[in-house]
Amino acid sequence: MNKLYLFFCLTLSIALSSCDSQEITENEDESKKVIISQPVRDAHSYANLDEIRTKHIHLDLEVDFTTKSIYGIARHEMVNNGTDTAIFDIKGLEINRVTIGKEGNEANADYVIGKEDPILGAPLSVKVDSNTTFINIYYKTTSESNALDWLDPILTNGKKHPYLYTQGQAILTRTWIPTQDSPSNRITYSADVKVPKELMALMSAKNPTKKNEKGEYHFEMKQPIPVYLIALAVGDLSYRKLGKNSGVYTEPSMIGKVAWEFADLQKMIGAAEELYGKYEWEQYDVIVLPYSFPFGGMENPRLTFANPTLIAGDRSLVTVIAHELAHSWSGNLVTNATWDDFWLNEGFTVYFENRIMESLYGKEVADILALIEFQELEMEIEEISNGMHPEDTYLKLALDGRDPDDGMTQIAYVKGAFFLKTLEETVGREKFDAFINKYFDTYKFKTLTTETFEKYLTENLLKPNKIKFNTKEWLYGKGMPKNCVKLVSPRFEGLQKLADDFAAGKNIFYAKRKKDVLTRDKYITQEWLAFIRKLPRDISIDKLKKLDEKLNFKNCGNAEIMTEWYVLGIQAGYTELRPNISAFLNKVGRRKFLLPIYKTLAKDAENLKFARQVYKQARPYYHSVSQKTMDDLLK
């Protein structure tokens, strides 16, 4: 056994030190050996993809809410380039046995689990021969399977049945499926999932719309995807069709509200297709999950996961759905090869999202949305620049040895989008749209690096149009280049002036006519964010109370507005908000809202004490993604 272990260690060392510059290719005649290679070494995966890679996974899964475990078999169909070892990524999994061969004709295989890394987990090295193409891994998830969020009935809207959902991005899929967990390798997958009969199972695949009596569900995802997009949700769920190829899932008690909020879903799909070509995934549905979900949305193909904070009752937060829909092109169709290239997913998506919103609601609204995001970008650039990793303001990151979640900042999202906006302004929208359409078509169902994109941009947009552009400064430079496009919005500026007037003592609530009286429904969410952000951080408590009396920011039900209001209240010493803040933090698990509130509280000793008290109570309600961030922040 010691010799075998040493053999695997040597193989693993060779795999991790390789750095091939060619893209993955495959011979159509699979009876012959194929040549496969990685575009670059992925610092966040142990997998030896240049030697052997998964092309299809079939999952046999049984979901057990009693033990809060998934019992699974991951059946990997491999493309083997003649190697004697296959390396998979695992973390928080109990491996029971590994076999080689097709189902029903399996033989036990020798395997070794390597040293555990706190970020990456461990390599699972399986001994194979040069002809092995089927590897089956029998396993069970554990309490350390951080992709999984097991919710007791009390944490659901219906309060009767338990709930489970997964969150795989960036490298958490390995915590519930043993896999080669690198975005550079795209696979197809299928699954048979057994759940309690009173619940429905859904995946990022072709889905049912009704429960079945046995609680047994079969899934197929025939388009190749990176494994971080494999997703599962299990709960008491209902479905409502919204258009020819769109609909929504959620708990039965919420289905009416959710369907109303996302009524424009089919229009969004049409607007996106008019911009950048055919939707390649057949069906587009949205599932609204419980409040613990750590993000506003997750672009799992065919089934976007969404946070209930989007259900504002006025359709003001549907931009998140436009964002996740846009990922059907940027991210899902064309994918970053490594997490250092994350901006290729998110920068393109924020740009595309804004174009969808402009198409549906007009340029004025789209510009307000972009300006709010730009404010957030400027704040984050300042924070990162003064932190331990000022190089994180580059679009191209260097996250070796770090958690790839560190790269999920406004840099990837908004700096990336403004890079594309600046290119659009430089070359003109018509030429830029033609370039983006060609880009999506050229790289669809493929992955690429920032360096590959840079070359493609030069050869297909800049050179043909004889344009000089500071591409390298945008991609590999700190902060924001001076030629960044400047947006102007009279509506945005109008709310900022209103804030200045109020802070200066003007009675902004007086109006001669009743219809002119200032009420919260006079402006969209993002305009109110501009208003709150413009108020002085040391504004008097009396003025804050006046705003709450007239506009009820503290209890308005809109999580975007409430978060901004609570941050301002903490900074201004408005301690009467503490019960509201505590209730909010105990309900909402979305990291975007938790982080600024906890971060502001953590800046002085008395507020930090309050934050820790609240967090101790609220932490069990958060997904592990949010828990990790807040654990680090609050020590």
C-alpha positions, 0 to 999 in steps of 0.5 A: 500500500505504501508503494501505491501511495507513493506512486499516486503522490508522484502522479499528483505532483506531475499533474499539478506542475503541468501547464499546457497552453492548448485547448481541450480537443477530442477525436470524433473516433473514440475507439482511437486515443484522443489528445486532450489538454488544459488551456492553463493549469487550474490552481483550484483543482487537483484534476489531471485533465490533460491526462483524463477527464470526465465527459459525462456524469450520471448521478444516483442520489438518495436524499435523506432528511433524517440524517441530512445526508445524500447517499450517492454514486457518481458514475464518470464516463471518461476520456482517457489519454492513456494514463494510469491515474485519474484524480478527482476533487473532494471535500467533506465527503465520505468515500465508501468505494470506487469501481471501474467499468460500466454499471453491472460489470464493475470491479473494485479499484484502488484509490488514495485520498491525499492530504486535506487542504482547507480551501481545496479539499483533497485529491482522490486518486484512482488507479486505472489502466490506459483503457479505463473509461468508466469510474464509479465513486460511491459516497455519502455527504457529511456535515462538512459538505458546504454546498448543501443547505439543509433547512428545517420546516421552520425556515421555509415559508410553509413551515411544514416540510424540510428543504434542501438546496445546493450552491456549487460556485465557485468550488463547492460542487466537490463537497457534494459530488466527487468530481473534477471541479474545474470550470475548464472542463465542460460535461453533460450529466444525468441523474436519478434522485430519490426524495420523500414523496411529499417533496419535489426534486429539481435540478439544473436540467430538464425538470418536472412540473408536478410531484410524483407519487414515488418521489423518484425523479430523472434528469438530463442535461444534454448541453455540456456545462462546467460542474459548478452549475450542477444544482439540486433543490428539494422541497414542497414546490409548485410551478406556474408557466409564464410563457412559451418556454419560461415559468417559476417554481416556489413554495405553494403559498408564494407562487402567486406573488412570485409569478406576478413579480416575474411577469416580464420573464418571457419578454426578457428572454425575447429582448436577450435573443434580439441582442445576442442570438438564440437562447441555447438551453430550451427552457428558462425557469426561476425557482425562488428559494428560502431566505438563507440562499446566500446570493440574489441569484445563481445562474444554474442553466434552465433553472435560475436559483433566486432569493426571496428578497427579489419579491419586493411587490413592485417589480423593482428588483427584476434586474437580478433576473435579467442578470441571471438570464444574461448568464445563459450566454456569458458564463453558461454558454461561454465560460471562464477557464479558471477563477482568475478569469471570473470577470469574463463571466460577470463583466459580460453579464452585467453589461448584457443585463444592462442592455436587457433592462434598457431594451425593456425599460428605457435608457434612463432606467438602465443608466440609473442602475449602472450608476448605482453599481458604479458607486458600489465599485468605487467604494470597493476599489478604495477598500481593496486598494487599502487592503492586503491585496490591492492587485485584486482591482485587476480584472485578471486575478491571481488567486493561487493559494486563496479561496476563489470567492475572494475574486467575487467582488465588484471588480469582476462585475462592474469594472468588467461591465464598464470595460465593455461599455467603454469599448462600445462607446469607442467603436460604436454600438453596431460594431460592438454588438456584431463583435459580441455576437461573433464572440458568443458564437465562436466560444459557445460551449467552450472556456477561455482565459483573459489572455485568449479574450485579449487576443480575440478582441484585438484580432476581431474588433480593434485591428479591423477598425484601426482602433488603439485602446488601452486593453492591458491597462483595463485587464492587468492594471489597478483601479479604473482607467481614466478613459472609463465611460462617464454616465449622466442621469438627471433623475439620479442627480435629482435624488442626490439634490433632494438628499442635499436639500433635506440635509440642509433643513428644507422641508421636502415633504411639503407640496401645494398639491396632494399628488406632488407629496413625496411618497416612497412609490414616486421613485424606483429602488435605485433612486432611493439608494442614491438618495440615502447614500448622499445623506451625510454620515453624521446626519442628526437622529431627528432627521432620520426619524423624520424620514422613517415617519414619512417614508418608513425605510426601516420597515419598507420590505425592500431589502436593498433600501433597508440595507442602505438605511441600516448602514446609514443608521449605524454610522449616525448612531440611530440605535433605535434601529437595532431591533429592526436590524436584528430582525433583518439579520435573523431573516435574510441570509443574502451575503450582499445585505449581511456584509455591509451591515455587519462590516459597519457594526464591526467598526466600533466596540459597542456595535461589534458586541451587538453584531456578535450577539445577533450573529450568534443567534442568526448564524444557523440560518445562513448558508456556509458561504455567508457563514464563512464571510461573517466568521472571518469578519467577526472573528 
